[in-house]
Amino acid sequence: MKITEQEVRYVAALANLELSEPETARMAHELDEILTYMDKLNELDTGGVEPMAQVLFPAGETATLREDEPGATLSNQAALANAPLSGAGQFKVPKIIER
């Protein structure tokens, strides 16, 4: 087993998740299967394989992305118009992370 239940509990605590014992065991098993599959993929020789897609590529006239042009922006007042609570020109939100 590549990942232990203790490691699953640690990561769950970092993500502020509460997992039951059966959920912890299931997550450990599923994550272990994912890591095993990744090891299998790492065995493949991909040295001569060209990348199939890239975010930034020289496509020239065939590019389907629109030009990045600046447009009108919202005013502070318009952005806060539908906010349930605002003050000092900012959104106010309740504190949600507590430990």
C-alpha positions in Angstrom: 0.0 0.0 0.0 1.4 3.4 -1.1 -0.8 5.5 1.1 -1.8 4.8 4.6 -5.0 5.6 6.5 -2.9 7.9 8.7 -1.9 9.9 5.6 -5.5 10.1 4.5 -6.5 11.4 7.9 -3.7 14.0 7.7 -4.7 15.3 4.3 -8.4 15.3 5.3 -7.5 17.4 8.3 -5.6 19.9 6.1 -8.7 20.1 3.9 -10.9 20.5 7.0 -12.8 17.3 6.2 -14.3 14.9 8.7 -14.1 11.4 7.4 -15.6 8.3 9.1 -13.5 5.2 9.5 -15.1 3.5 6.5 -14.6 6.6 4.4 -10.9 6.8 5.5 -10.4 3.2 4.5 -12.1 3.6 1.2 -10.1 6.8 0.4 -6.9 5.0 1.3 -7.8 2.1 -1.1 -8.9 4.4 -3.9 -5.8 6.7 -3.7 -3.6 3.6 -3.6 -5.2 2.4 -6.8 -4.6 5.8 -8.4 -0.9 5.8 -7.4 -0.5 2.3 -8.6 -1.9 3.3 -12.0 0.4 6.3 -12.1 3.4 4.0 -11.6 2.2 1.9 -14.5 1.9 5.0 -16.7 5.4 6.1 -15.6 6.8 2.8 -17.0 5.9 3.9 -20.6 8.6 5.4 -22.8 7.3 8.7 -24.0 10.6 10.2 -25.0 9.8 10.3 -28.8 6.1 11.4 -28.4 5.3 15.0 -29.2 2.9 16.9 -27.0 -0.6 16.8 -28.5 -1.9 20.0 -26.9 -0.4 23.1 -25.4 -2.0 26.2 -23.9 0.4 28.6 -25.7 1.3 27.5 -29.2 2.2 29.2 -32.5 -1.1 28.7 -34.4 -1.1 31.8 -36.5 -4.3 32.1 -38.6 -5.7 28.7 -37.4 -6.0 29.9 -33.8 -9.6 29.7 -32.5 -8.9 32.0 -29.6 -10.1 35.5 -29.7 -7.8 38.5 -29.3 -7.4 39.6 -25.7 -8.7 43.2 -25.8 -9.5 45.3 -22.8 -13.2 46.0 -22.2 -15.4 48.0 -19.9 -15.0 47.2 -16.2 -17.5 47.3 -13.4 -17.4 50.2 -11.1 -17.0 49.5 -7.4 -20.6 50.5 -6.8 -21.9 48.2 -9.5 -19.8 45.3 -8.3 -21.2 45.7 -4.8 -24.8 46.4 -5.8 -26.1 42.9 -5.1 -23.8 42.0 -2.2 -25.7 40.9 0.9 -23.2 42.8 3.0 -20.6 45.3 2.1 -18.6 48.1 3.7 -15.6 50.3 3.0 -15.9 49.5 -0.7 -15.4 45.7 -0.1 -17.5 42.6 0.2 -18.0 41.4 3.7 -18.3 37.7 4.4 -18.6 35.7 7.5 -15.6 33.8 8.9 -15.9 30.2 7.8 -12.6 28.6 8.8 -12.4 27.8 12.5 -10.1 25.4 14.2 
